[in-house]
Every structure is written in structure tokens, then in C-alpha cells.
């Protein structure tokens, strides 16, 4: 089907990216590998109830858990921790100087001194 015929039929092109939370990514990776929550618990050393809570977004995954899960799922931890990362969106154009003035915080020497009672 050509572009013209899909435009006329009202069909929309497939989405290129899925937006997943870290918990949804864990669940997706687990299912793609044919693992149950119990299988992942055994492979990662985490409790099955913790895996369930992470997949249902009742608890945060965190770096340590992301590493354990990534090793068990044979992916890089960033795949779990940053499932929506888009290198194309993170370029120098998106980080150009803003019109807002730069704010810096300076602590006086007094703020660094500890009072001795």
C-alpha cells in the first residue's frame, strides 16, 4: 500500500516508539524472554512481590535494583532505568542558552564553619 492510498483510507502509520515506565519496561522484557515473575525473582535475587510492585508502579526501581534486573534480563541497566531515553531529542539544540539569567549559589565561609559549643 502506498503512502497516498493509506492517507486516503484514513489509516495512520504505526507509532515508532512506545512510551514505557521503568516498571512497564521490566514487565515487557520479562515477557519477551518468556519469564514469569518467579523466574525473574530467582534470576535477580529480588523477591517476587517486589517485582510485582515495580511492574505495577507501586515502588521505585532504583539503581541497585535496575542493575540486578538488567543482569537477569541480559540488558543494560539504562534500558530499565531510562526506557524513554531518546538520543535524537537530547542534542545540543535542546540545550541552547535560555533567556533566563544564570543563577548561582555561593556559600559564605561562615556557612562552612561548624559551631563549637
Backbone as XML, in Angstrom:
<?xml version="1.0"?>
<chain id="A" units="angstrom">
  <residue number="1" name="UNK">
    <atom name="N" x="0.846" y="-1.167" z="0.000"/>
    <atom name="CA" x="0.000" y="0.000" z="0.000"/>
    <atom name="C" x="0.897" y="1.237" z="0.000"/>
  </residue>
  <residue number="2" name="UNK">
    <atom name="N" x="0.647" y="2.150" z="-0.896"/>
    <atom name="CA" x="1.470" y="3.350" z="-0.984"/>
    <atom name="C" x="1.031" y="4.386" z="0.034"/>
  </residue>
  <residue number="3" name="UNK">
    <atom name="N" x="1.841" y="5.418" z="0.175"/>
    <atom name="CA" x="1.513" y="6.488" z="1.115"/>
    <atom name="C" x="0.186" y="7.132" z="0.762"/>
  </residue>
  <residue number="4" name="UNK">
    <atom name="N" x="-0.039" y="7.351" z="-0.546"/>
    <atom name="CA" x="-1.259" y="8.027" z="-0.977"/>
    <atom name="C" x="-2.494" y="7.220" z="-0.631"/>
  </residue>
  <residue number="5" name="UNK">
    <atom name="N" x="-2.455" y="5.906" z="-0.849"/>
    <atom name="CA" x="-3.632" y="5.092" z="-0.577"/>
    <atom name="C" x="-3.902" y="4.977" z="0.915"/>
  </residue>
  <residue number="6" name="UNK">
    <atom name="N" x="-2.839" y="4.969" z="1.772"/>
    <atom name="CA" x="-3.076" y="4.911" z="3.214"/>
    <atom name="C" x="-3.645" y="6.234" z="3.707"/>
  </residue>
  <residue number="7" name="UNK">
    <atom name="N" x="-3.238" y="7.332" z="3.101"/>
    <atom name="CA" x="-3.769" y="8.638" z="3.501"/>
    <atom name="C" x="-5.234" y="8.740" z="3.121"/>
  </residue>
  <residue number="8" name="UNK">
    <atom name="N" x="-5.598" y="8.206" z="1.973"/>
    <atom name="CA" x="-6.996" y="8.261" z="1.539"/>
    <atom name="C" x="-7.883" y="7.348" z="2.361"/>
  </residue>
  <residue number="9" name="UNK">
    <atom name="N" x="-7.361" y="6.221" z="2.810"/>
    <atom name="CA" x="-8.191" y="5.272" z="3.557"/>
    <atom name="C" x="-8.389" y="5.688" z="5.010"/>
  </residue>
  <residue number="10" name="UNK">
    <atom name="N" x="-7.651" y="6.698" z="5.449"/>
    <atom name="CA" x="-7.770" y="7.150" z="6.829"/>
    <atom name="C" x="-6.877" y="6.376" z="7.785"/>
  </residue>
  <residue number="11" name="UNK">
    <atom name="N" x="-6.099" y="5.431" z="7.258"/>
    <atom name="CA" x="-5.196" y="4.661" z="8.113"/>
    <atom name="C" x="-4.057" y="5.554" z="8.575"/>
  </residue>
  <residue number="12" name="UNK">
    <atom name="N" x="-3.603" y="5.311" z="9.784"/>
    <atom name="CA" x="-2.475" y="6.068" z="10.323"/>
    <atom name="C" x="-1.253" y="5.170" z="10.369"/>
  </residue>
  <residue number="13" name="UNK">
    <atom name="N" x="-0.075" y="5.744" z="10.184"/>
    <atom name="CA" x="1.134" y="4.919" z="10.283"/>
    <atom name="C" x="1.332" y="4.433" z="11.713"/>
  </residue>
  <residue number="14" name="UNK">
    <atom name="N" x="2.031" y="3.323" z="11.836"/>
    <atom name="CA" x="2.305" y="2.759" z="13.163"/>
    <atom name="C" x="3.162" y="3.719" z="13.971"/>
  </residue>
  <residue number="15" name="UNK">
    <atom name="N" x="2.950" y="3.715" z="15.288"/>
    <atom name="CA" x="3.803" y="4.520" z="16.166"/>
    <atom name="C" x="5.197" y="3.939" z="16.159"/>
  </residue>
  <residue number="16" name="UNK">
    <atom name="N" x="6.168" y="4.807" z="16.114"/>
    <atom name="CA" x="7.543" y="4.342" z="16.075"/>
    <atom name="C" x="8.082" y="4.007" z="17.448"/>
  </residue>
  <residue number="17" name="UNK">
    <atom name="N" x="7.560" y="4.667" z="18.488"/>
    <atom name="CA" x="8.097" y="4.477" z="19.835"/>
    <atom name="C" x="6.957" y="4.233" z="20.812"/>
  </residue>
  <residue number="18" name="UNK">
    <atom name="N" x="7.226" y="3.362" z="21.741"/>
    <atom name="CA" x="6.297" y="3.156" z="22.849"/>
    <atom name="C" x="6.851" y="3.906" z="24.047"/>
  </residue>
  <residue number="19" name="UNK">
    <atom name="N" x="6.006" y="4.563" z="24.788"/>
    <atom name="CA" x="6.448" y="5.284" z="25.980"/>
    <atom name="C" x="6.129" y="4.421" z="27.198"/>
  </residue>
  <residue number="20" name="UNK">
    <atom name="N" x="7.169" y="3.855" z="27.776"/>
    <atom name="CA" x="7.017" y="2.941" z="28.894"/>
    <atom name="C" x="7.662" y="3.507" z="30.142"/>
  </residue>
  <residue number="21" name="UNK">
    <atom name="N" x="7.086" y="3.170" z="31.274"/>
    <atom name="CA" x="7.713" y="3.483" z="32.552"/>
    <atom name="C" x="8.762" y="2.402" z="32.817"/>
  </residue>
  <residue number="22" name="UNK">
    <atom name="N" x="9.667" y="2.621" z="33.778"/>
    <atom name="CA" x="10.631" y="1.562" z="34.103"/>
    <atom name="C" x="9.947" y="0.238" z="34.475"/>
  </residue>
  <residue number="23" name="UNK">
    <atom name="N" x="8.867" y="0.302" z="35.222"/>
    <atom name="CA" x="8.153" y="-0.917" z="35.598"/>
    <atom name="C" x="7.548" y="-1.628" z="34.400"/>
  </residue>
  <residue number="24" name="UNK">
    <atom name="N" x="6.981" y="-0.845" z="33.483"/>
    <atom name="CA" x="6.416" y="-1.435" z="32.263"/>
    <atom name="C" x="7.508" y="-2.057" z="31.406"/>
  </residue>
  <residue number="25" name="UNK">
    <atom name="N" x="8.687" y="-1.439" z="31.408"/>
    <atom name="CA" x="9.802" y="-1.986" z="30.639"/>
    <atom name="C" x="10.247" y="-3.323" z="31.224"/>
  </residue>
  <residue number="26" name="UNK">
    <atom name="N" x="10.325" y="-3.418" z="32.547"/>
    <atom name="CA" x="10.691" y="-4.684" z="33.191"/>
    <atom name="C" x="9.696" y="-5.769" z="32.792"/>
  </residue>
  <residue number="27" name="UNK">
    <atom name="N" x="8.424" y="-5.453" z="32.860"/>
    <atom name="CA" x="7.383" y="-6.423" z="32.517"/>
    <atom name="C" x="7.497" y="-6.848" z="31.048"/>
  </residue>
  <residue number="28" name="UNK">
    <atom name="N" x="7.720" y="-5.889" z="30.164"/>
    <atom name="CA" x="7.853" y="-6.181" z="28.740"/>
    <atom name="C" x="9.058" y="-7.074" z="28.467"/>
  </residue>
  <residue number="29" name="UNK">
    <atom name="N" x="10.209" y="-6.709" z="29.039"/>
    <atom name="CA" x="11.410" y="-7.526" z="28.843"/>
    <atom name="C" x="11.233" y="-8.932" z="29.406"/>
  </residue>
  <residue number="30" name="UNK">
    <atom name="N" x="10.624" y="-9.003" z="30.581"/>
    <atom name="CA" x="10.390" y="-10.304" z="31.218"/>
    <atom name="C" x="9.518" y="-11.187" z="30.332"/>
  </residue>
  <residue number="31" name="UNK">
    <atom name="N" x="8.433" y="-10.622" z="29.814"/>
    <atom name="CA" x="7.519" y="-11.407" z="28.976"/>
    <atom name="C" x="8.156" y="-11.785" z="27.640"/>
  </residue>
  <residue number="32" name="UNK">
    <atom name="N" x="8.944" y="-10.864" z="27.065"/>
    <atom name="CA" x="9.622" y="-11.170" z="25.803"/>
    <atom name="C" x="10.581" y="-12.353" z="25.957"/>
  </residue>
  <residue number="33" name="UNK">
    <atom name="N" x="11.119" y="-12.522" z="27.146"/>
    <atom name="CA" x="12.041" y="-13.625" z="27.389"/>
    <atom name="C" x="11.327" y="-14.861" z="27.948"/>
  </residue>
  <residue number="34" name="UNK">
    <atom name="N" x="10.009" y="-14.811" z="28.009"/>
    <atom name="CA" x="9.245" y="-15.970" z="28.455"/>
    <atom name="C" x="9.409" y="-16.272" z="29.932"/>
  </residue>
  <residue number="35" name="UNK">
    <atom name="N" x="9.682" y="-15.249" z="30.721"/>
    <atom name="CA" x="9.904" y="-15.430" z="32.159"/>
    <atom name="C" x="8.653" y="-15.061" z="32.948"/>
  </residue>
  <residue number="36" name="UNK">
    <atom name="N" x="8.439" y="-15.769" z="34.031"/>
    <atom name="CA" x="7.409" y="-15.385" z="34.988"/>
    <atom name="C" x="8.050" y="-14.460" z="36.021"/>
  </residue>
  <residue number="37" name="UNK">
    <atom name="N" x="7.241" y="-13.852" z="36.852"/>
    <atom name="CA" x="7.793" y="-13.039" z="37.930"/>
    <atom name="C" x="8.648" y="-13.894" z="38.854"/>
  </residue>
  <residue number="38" name="UNK">
    <atom name="N" x="8.229" y="-15.135" z="39.089"/>
    <atom name="CA" x="9.024" y="-16.048" z="39.920"/>
    <atom name="C" x="10.380" y="-16.344" z="39.282"/>
  </residue>
  <residue number="39" name="UNK">
    <atom name="N" x="10.394" y="-16.543" z="37.956"/>
    <atom name="CA" x="11.655" y="-16.780" z="37.248"/>
    <atom name="C" x="12.589" y="-15.583" z="37.403"/>
  </residue>
  <residue number="40" name="UNK">
    <atom name="N" x="12.036" y="-14.379" z="37.223"/>
    <atom name="CA" x="12.847" y="-13.173" z="37.330"/>
    <atom name="C" x="13.326" y="-12.959" z="38.762"/>
  </residue>
  <residue number="41" name="UNK">
    <atom name="N" x="12.473" y="-13.292" z="39.708"/>
    <atom name="CA" x="12.869" y="-13.175" z="41.117"/>
    <atom name="C" x="14.061" y="-14.072" z="41.408"/>
  </residue>
  <residue number="42" name="UNK">
    <atom name="N" x="14.007" y="-15.291" z="40.931"/>
    <atom name="CA" x="15.107" y="-16.234" z="41.161"/>
    <atom name="C" x="16.383" y="-15.773" z="40.459"/>
  </residue>
  <residue number="43" name="UNK">
    <atom name="N" x="16.253" y="-15.288" z="39.236"/>
    <atom name="CA" x="17.426" y="-14.867" z="38.469"/>
    <atom name="C" x="18.048" y="-13.574" z="38.996"/>
  </residue>
  <residue number="44" name="UNK">
    <atom name="N" x="17.233" y="-12.702" z="39.574"/>
    <atom name="CA" x="17.729" y="-11.399" z="40.022"/>
    <atom name="C" x="18.055" y="-11.344" z="41.511"/>
  </residue>
  <residue number="45" name="UNK">
    <atom name="N" x="17.519" y="-12.278" z="42.270"/>
    <atom name="CA" x="17.720" y="-12.246" z="43.717"/>
    <atom name="C" x="16.747" y="-11.315" z="44.436"/>
  </residue>
  <residue number="46" name="UNK">
    <atom name="N" x="15.779" y="-10.791" z="43.709"/>
    <atom name="CA" x="14.749" y="-9.944" z="44.313"/>
    <atom name="C" x="13.526" y="-10.788" z="44.625"/>
  </residue>
  <residue number="47" name="UNK">
    <atom name="N" x="12.736" y="-10.339" z="45.560"/>
    <atom name="CA" x="11.520" y="-11.045" z="45.919"/>
    <atom name="C" x="10.456" y="-10.850" z="44.841"/>
  </residue>
  <residue number="48" name="UNK">
    <atom name="N" x="9.657" y="-11.875" z="44.587"/>
    <atom name="CA" x="8.608" y="-11.799" z="43.576"/>
    <atom name="C" x="7.639" y="-10.667" z="43.874"/>
  </residue>
  <residue number="49" name="UNK">
    <atom name="N" x="7.326" y="-10.431" z="45.143"/>
    <atom name="CA" x="6.382" y="-9.363" z="45.487"/>
    <atom name="C" x="6.957" y="-7.982" z="45.154"/>
  </residue>
  <residue number="50" name="UNK">
    <atom name="N" x="8.275" y="-7.853" z="45.240"/>
    <atom name="CA" x="8.930" y="-6.584" z="44.875"/>
    <atom name="C" x="8.856" y="-6.394" z="43.363"/>
  </residue>
  <residue number="51" name="UNK">
    <atom name="N" x="9.067" y="-7.454" z="42.608"/>
    <atom name="CA" x="8.963" y="-7.370" z="41.149"/>
    <atom name="C" x="7.547" y="-6.980" z="40.749"/>
  </residue>
  <residue number="52" name="UNK">
    <atom name="N" x="6.567" y="-7.581" z="41.375"/>
    <atom name="CA" x="5.177" y="-7.227" z="41.096"/>
    <atom name="C" x="4.918" y="-5.756" z="41.410"/>
  </residue>
  <residue number="53" name="UNK">
    <atom name="N" x="5.401" y="-5.286" z="42.538"/>
    <atom name="CA" x="5.203" y="-3.891" z="42.937"/>
    <atom name="C" x="5.882" y="-2.942" z="41.947"/>
  </residue>
  <residue number="54" name="UNK">
    <atom name="N" x="7.049" y="-3.303" z="41.457"/>
    <atom name="CA" x="7.742" y="-2.462" z="40.479"/>
    <atom name="C" x="6.982" y="-2.433" z="39.153"/>
  </residue>
  <residue number="55" name="UNK">
    <atom name="N" x="6.526" y="-3.599" z="38.710"/>
    <atom name="CA" x="5.801" y="-3.667" z="37.443"/>
    <atom name="C" x="4.486" y="-2.897" z="37.497"/>
  </residue>
  <residue number="56" name="UNK">
    <atom name="N" x="3.876" y="-2.839" z="38.654"/>
    <atom name="CA" x="2.611" y="-2.108" z="38.815"/>
    <atom name="C" x="2.825" y="-0.694" z="39.355"/>
  </residue>
  <residue number="57" name="UNK">
    <atom name="N" x="4.094" y="-0.260" z="39.350"/>
    <atom name="CA" x="4.482" y="1.090" z="39.730"/>
    <atom name="C" x="4.058" y="1.475" z="41.149"/>
  </residue>
  <residue number="58" name="UNK">
    <atom name="N" x="4.093" y="0.499" z="42.038"/>
    <atom name="CA" x="3.813" y="0.765" z="43.460"/>
    <atom name="C" x="5.094" y="1.032" z="44.229"/>
  </residue>
  <residue number="59" name="UNK">
    <atom name="N" x="6.236" y="0.741" z="43.600"/>
    <atom name="CA" x="7.524" y="1.009" z="44.227"/>
    <atom name="C" x="8.522" y="1.406" z="43.146"/>
  </residue>
  <residue number="60" name="UNK">
    <atom name="N" x="9.480" y="2.223" z="43.536"/>
    <atom name="CA" x="10.510" y="2.679" z="42.611"/>
    <atom name="C" x="11.528" y="1.558" z="42.381"/>
  </residue>
  <residue number="61" name="UNK">
    <atom name="N" x="12.106" y="1.549" z="41.201"/>
    <atom name="CA" x="13.097" y="0.517" z="40.897"/>
    <atom name="C" x="14.452" y="0.884" z="41.495"/>
  </residue>
  <residue number="62" name="UNK">
    <atom name="N" x="14.936" y="2.073" z="41.233"/>
    <atom name="CA" x="16.226" y="2.497" z="41.768"/>
    <atom name="C" x="17.391" y="1.863" z="41.033"/>
  </residue>
  <residue number="63" name="UNK">
    <atom name="N" x="18.574" y="2.416" z="41.248"/>
    <atom name="CA" x="19.771" y="1.962" z="40.526"/>
    <atom name="C" x="20.188" y="0.545" z="40.877"/>
  </residue>
  <residue number="64" name="UNK">
    <atom name="N" x="20.198" y="0.206" z="42.159"/>
    <atom name="CA" x="20.655" y="-1.132" z="42.562"/>
    <atom name="C" x="19.744" y="-2.216" z="41.993"/>
  </residue>
  <residue number="65" name="UNK">
    <atom name="N" x="18.444" y="-2.002" z="42.091"/>
    <atom name="CA" x="17.508" y="-2.990" z="41.537"/>
    <atom name="C" x="17.597" y="-3.035" z="40.017"/>
  </residue>
  <residue number="66" name="UNK">
    <atom name="N" x="17.772" y="-1.875" z="39.376"/>
    <atom name="CA" x="17.897" y="-1.840" z="37.907"/>
    <atom name="C" x="19.090" y="-2.687" z="37.464"/>
  </residue>
  <residue number="67" name="UNK">
    <atom name="N" x="20.179" y="-2.614" z="38.209"/>
    <atom name="CA" x="21.359" y="-3.423" z="37.864"/>
    <atom name="C" x="21.070" y="-4.913" z="37.992"/>
  </residue>
  <residue number="68" name="UNK">
    <atom name="N" x="20.415" y="-5.303" z="39.087"/>
    <atom name="CA" x="20.099" y="-6.723" z="39.292"/>
    <atom name="C" x="19.150" y="-7.228" z="38.209"/>
  </residue>
  <residue number="69" name="UNK">
    <atom name="N" x="18.123" y="-6.434" z="37.924"/>
    <atom name="CA" x="17.150" y="-6.822" z="36.902"/>
    <atom name="C" x="17.803" y="-6.887" z="35.525"/>
  </residue>
  <residue number="70" name="UNK">
    <atom name="N" x="18.646" y="-5.905" z="35.218"/>
    <atom name="CA" x="19.307" y="-5.866" z="33.919"/>
    <atom name="C" x="20.189" y="-7.093" z="33.707"/>
  </residue>
  <residue number="71" name="UNK">
    <atom name="N" x="20.904" y="-7.483" z="34.737"/>
    <atom name="CA" x="21.754" y="-8.671" z="34.630"/>
    <atom name="C" x="20.895" y="-9.906" z="34.376"/>
  </residue>
  <residue number="72" name="UNK">
    <atom name="N" x="19.793" y="-10.028" z="35.097"/>
    <atom name="CA" x="18.907" y="-11.182" z="34.935"/>
    <atom name="C" x="18.220" y="-11.184" z="33.567"/>
  </residue>
  <residue number="73" name="UNK">
    <atom name="N" x="17.919" y="-9.983" z="33.052"/>
    <atom name="CA" x="17.221" y="-9.866" z="31.773"/>
    <atom name="C" x="18.183" y="-9.695" z="30.592"/>
  </residue>
  <residue number="74" name="UNK">
    <atom name="N" x="19.480" y="-9.658" z="30.885"/>
    <atom name="CA" x="20.531" y="-9.538" z="29.868"/>
    <atom name="C" x="20.381" y="-8.284" z="29.001"/>
  </residue>
  <residue number="75" name="UNK">
    <atom name="N" x="20.187" y="-7.156" z="29.691"/>
    <atom name="CA" x="20.148" y="-5.851" z="29.030"/>
    <atom name="C" x="21.000" y="-4.885" z="29.838"/>
  </residue>
  <residue number="76" name="UNK">
    <atom name="N" x="21.277" y="-3.734" z="29.276"/>
    <atom name="CA" x="21.999" y="-2.696" z="30.008"/>
    <atom name="C" x="21.043" y="-2.058" z="31.011"/>
  </residue>
  <residue number="77" name="UNK">
    <atom name="N" x="21.513" y="-1.701" z="32.210"/>
    <atom name="CA" x="20.634" y="-1.098" z="33.220"/>
    <atom name="C" x="19.899" y="0.155" z="32.737"/>
  </residue>
  <residue number="78" name="UNK">
    <atom name="N" x="20.492" y="0.893" z="31.809"/>
    <atom name="CA" x="19.824" y="2.100" z="31.315"/>
    <atom name="C" x="18.549" y="1.782" z="30.538"/>
  </residue>
  <residue number="79" name="UNK">
    <atom name="N" x="18.452" y="0.587" z="29.983"/>
    <atom name="CA" x="17.234" y="0.179" z="29.281"/>
    <atom name="C" x="16.062" y="0.157" z="30.256"/>
  </residue>
  <residue number="80" name="UNK">
    <atom name="N" x="16.337" y="-0.222" z="31.490"/>
    <atom name="CA" x="15.296" y="-0.268" z="32.521"/>
    <atom name="C" x="15.117" y="1.086" z="33.182"/>
  </residue>
  <residue number="81" name="UNK">
    <atom name="N" x="16.218" y="1.726" z="33.539"/>
    <atom name="CA" x="16.141" y="2.981" z="34.283"/>
    <atom name="C" x="15.640" y="4.149" z="33.438"/>
  </residue>
  <residue number="82" name="UNK">
    <atom name="N" x="15.960" y="4.146" z="32.134"/>
    <atom name="CA" x="15.571" y="5.244" z="31.243"/>
    <atom name="C" x="14.895" y="4.700" z="29.985"/>
  </residue>
  <residue number="83" name="UNK">
    <atom name="N" x="13.725" y="4.077" z="30.115"/>
    <atom name="CA" x="13.111" y="3.439" z="28.953"/>
    <atom name="C" x="12.682" y="4.409" z="27.854"/>
  </residue>
  <residue number="84" name="UNK">
    <atom name="N" x="12.449" y="5.667" z="28.183"/>
    <atom name="CA" x="12.005" y="6.643" z="27.189"/>
    <atom name="C" x="13.131" y="7.502" z="26.642"/>
  </residue>
  <residue number="85" name="UNK">
    <atom name="N" x="14.380" y="7.173" z="26.968"/>
    <atom name="CA" x="15.505" y="7.992" z="26.519"/>
    <atom name="C" x="15.537" y="8.024" z="24.998"/>
  </residue>
  <residue number="86" name="UNK">
    <atom name="N" x="15.686" y="9.201" z="24.445"/>
    <atom name="CA" x="15.729" y="9.376" z="23.006"/>
    <atom name="C" x="16.952" y="10.216" z="22.669"/>
  </residue>
  <residue number="87" name="UNK">
    <atom name="N" x="17.981" y="9.593" z="22.107"/>
    <atom name="CA" x="19.205" y="10.314" z="21.754"/>
    <atom name="C" x="18.934" y="11.455" z="20.787"/>
  </residue>
  <residue number="88" name="UNK">
    <atom name="N" x="17.974" y="11.284" z="19.906"/>
    <atom name="CA" x="17.677" y="12.327" z="18.921"/>
    <atom name="C" x="17.084" y="13.569" z="19.583"/>
  </residue>
  <residue number="89" name="UNK">
    <atom name="N" x="16.341" y="13.397" z="20.652"/>
    <atom name="CA" x="15.744" y="14.534" z="21.338"/>
    <atom name="C" x="16.741" y="15.213" z="22.254"/>
  </residue>
  <residue number="90" name="UNK">
    <atom name="N" x="17.784" y="14.498" z="22.615"/>
    <atom name="CA" x="18.787" y="15.038" z="23.542"/>
    <atom name="C" x="20.000" y="15.472" z="22.732"/>
  </residue>
  <residue number="91" name="UNK">
    <atom name="N" x="19.883" y="16.600" z="22.100"/>
    <atom name="CA" x="21.009" y="17.118" z="21.330"/>
    <atom name="C" x="21.327" y="18.535" z="21.791"/>
  </residue>
  <residue number="92" name="UNK">
    <atom name="N" x="22.331" y="19.104" z="21.212"/>
    <atom name="CA" x="22.764" y="20.437" z="21.641"/>
    <atom name="C" x="21.701" y="21.485" z="21.380"/>
  </residue>
  <residue number="93" name="UNK">
    <atom name="N" x="20.857" y="21.282" z="20.390"/>
    <atom name="CA" x="19.814" y="22.267" z="20.100"/>
    <atom name="C" x="18.825" y="22.382" z="21.245"/>
  </residue>
  <residue number="94" name="UNK">
    <atom name="N" x="18.583" y="21.286" z="21.938"/>
    <atom name="CA" x="17.619" y="21.340" z="23.037"/>
    <atom name="C" x="18.220" y="21.918" z="24.301"/>
  </residue>
  <residue number="95" name="UNK">
    <atom name="N" x="19.533" y="22.136" z="24.285"/>
    <atom name="CA" x="20.207" y="22.666" z="25.474"/>
    <atom name="C" x="20.893" y="24.001" z="25.194"/>
  </residue>
  <residue number="96" name="UNK">
    <atom name="N" x="20.321" y="24.767" z="24.270"/>
    <atom name="CA" x="20.875" y="26.077" z="23.968"/>
    <atom name="C" x="20.647" y="27.010" z="25.146"/>
  </residue>
  <residue number="97" name="UNK">
    <atom name="N" x="21.371" y="28.103" z="25.146"/>
    <atom name="CA" x="21.231" y="29.092" z="26.211"/>
    <atom name="C" x="19.793" y="29.592" z="26.265"/>
  </residue>
  <residue number="98" name="UNK">
    <atom name="N" x="19.263" y="29.685" z="27.431"/>
    <atom name="CA" x="17.920" y="30.221" z="27.596"/>
    <atom name="C" x="18.014" y="31.717" z="27.847"/>
  </residue>
  <residue number="99" name="UNK">
    <atom name="N" x="16.876" y="32.380" z="27.797"/>
    <atom name="CA" x="16.817" y="33.808" z="28.058"/>
    <atom name="C" x="16.863" y="34.110" z="29.543"/>
  </residue>
  <residue number="100" name="UNK">
    <atom name="N" x="16.722" y="33.076" z="30.365"/>
    <atom name="CA" x="16.711" y="33.280" z="31.806"/>
    <atom name="C" x="18.136" y="33.477" z="32.313"/>
  </residue>
  <residue number="101" name="UNK">
    <atom name="N" x="18.307" y="34.381" z="33.276"/>
    <atom name="CA" x="19.652" y="34.606" z="33.805"/>
    <atom name="C" x="20.141" y="33.390" z="34.586"/>
  </residue>
  <residue number="102" name="UNK">
    <atom name="N" x="21.445" y="33.168" z="34.530"/>
    <atom name="CA" x="22.027" y="32.053" z="35.261"/>
    <atom name="C" x="22.009" y="32.374" z="36.754"/>
  </residue>
  <residue number="103" name="UNK">
    <atom name="N" x="21.612" y="31.411" z="37.532"/>
    <atom name="CA" x="21.544" y="31.600" z="38.967"/>
    <atom name="C" x="22.658" y="30.777" z="39.595"/>
  </residue>
  <residue number="104" name="UNK">
    <atom name="N" x="23.433" y="31.412" z="40.408"/>
    <atom name="CA" x="24.476" y="30.663" z="41.104"/>
    <atom name="C" x="24.300" y="30.875" z="42.592"/>
  </residue>
  <residue number="105" name="UNK">
    <atom name="N" x="24.667" y="29.862" z="43.339"/>
    <atom name="CA" x="24.542" y="29.927" z="44.783"/>
    <atom name="C" x="25.945" y="29.926" z="45.356"/>
  </residue>
  <residue number="106" name="UNK">
    <atom name="N" x="26.222" y="30.899" z="46.178"/>
    <atom name="CA" x="27.527" y="30.970" z="46.822"/>
    <atom name="C" x="27.322" y="30.918" z="48.318"/>
  </residue>
  <residue number="107" name="UNK">
    <atom name="N" x="28.076" y="30.074" z="48.941"/>
    <atom name="CA" x="28.015" y="29.968" z="50.386"/>
    <atom name="C" x="29.155" y="30.775" z="50.977"/>
  </residue>
  <residue number="108" name="UNK">
    <atom name="N" x="28.848" y="31.497" z="51.990"/>
    <atom name="CA" x="29.903" y="32.264" z="52.640"/>
    <atom name="C" x="30.780" y="31.320" z="53.445"/>
  </residue>
  <residue number="109" name="UNK">
    <atom name="N" x="31.965" y="31.810" z="53.818"/>
    <atom name="CA" x="32.858" y="30.994" z="54.635"/>
    <atom name="C" x="32.180" y="30.615" z="55.938"/>
  </residue>
  <residue number="110" name="UNK">
    <atom name="N" x="31.353" y="31.507" z="56.421"/>
    <atom name="CA" x="30.657" y="31.261" z="57.678"/>
    <atom name="C" x="29.734" y="30.030" z="57.568"/>
  </residue>
  <residue number="111" name="UNK">
    <atom name="N" x="29.123" y="29.813" z="56.418"/>
    <atom name="CA" x="28.236" y="28.674" z="56.236"/>
    <atom name="C" x="28.981" y="27.353" z="56.294"/>
  </residue>
  <residue number="112" name="UNK">
    <atom name="N" x="30.272" y="27.385" z="55.986"/>
    <atom name="CA" x="31.067" y="26.160" z="56.003"/>
    <atom name="C" x="31.682" y="25.870" z="57.374"/>
  </residue>
  <residue number="113" name="UNK">
    <atom name="N" x="31.646" y="26.851" z="58.256"/>
    <atom name="CA" x="32.255" y="26.655" z="59.562"/>
    <atom name="C" x="31.275" y="25.955" z="60.506"/>
  </residue>
  <residue number="114" name="UNK">
    <atom name="N" x="31.804" y="25.084" z="61.313"/>
    <atom name="CA" x="30.994" y="24.384" z="62.286"/>
    <atom name="C" x="31.117" y="25.093" z="63.627"/>
  </residue>
  <residue number="115" name="UNK">
    <atom name="N" x="29.990" y="25.346" z="64.213"/>
    <atom name="CA" x="29.999" y="25.999" z="65.525"/>
    <atom name="C" x="30.441" y="25.010" z="66.588"/>
  </residue>
  <residue number="116" name="UNK">
    <atom name="N" x="31.330" y="25.420" z="67.433"/>
    <atom name="CA" x="31.774" y="24.586" z="68.526"/>
    <atom name="C" x="31.177" y="25.148" z="69.785"/>
  </residue>
  <residue number="117" name="UNK">
    <atom name="N" x="30.423" y="24.366" z="70.492"/>
    <atom name="CA" x="29.751" y="24.857" z="71.707"/>
    <atom name="C" x="30.630" y="24.686" z="72.903"/>
  </residue>
</chain>
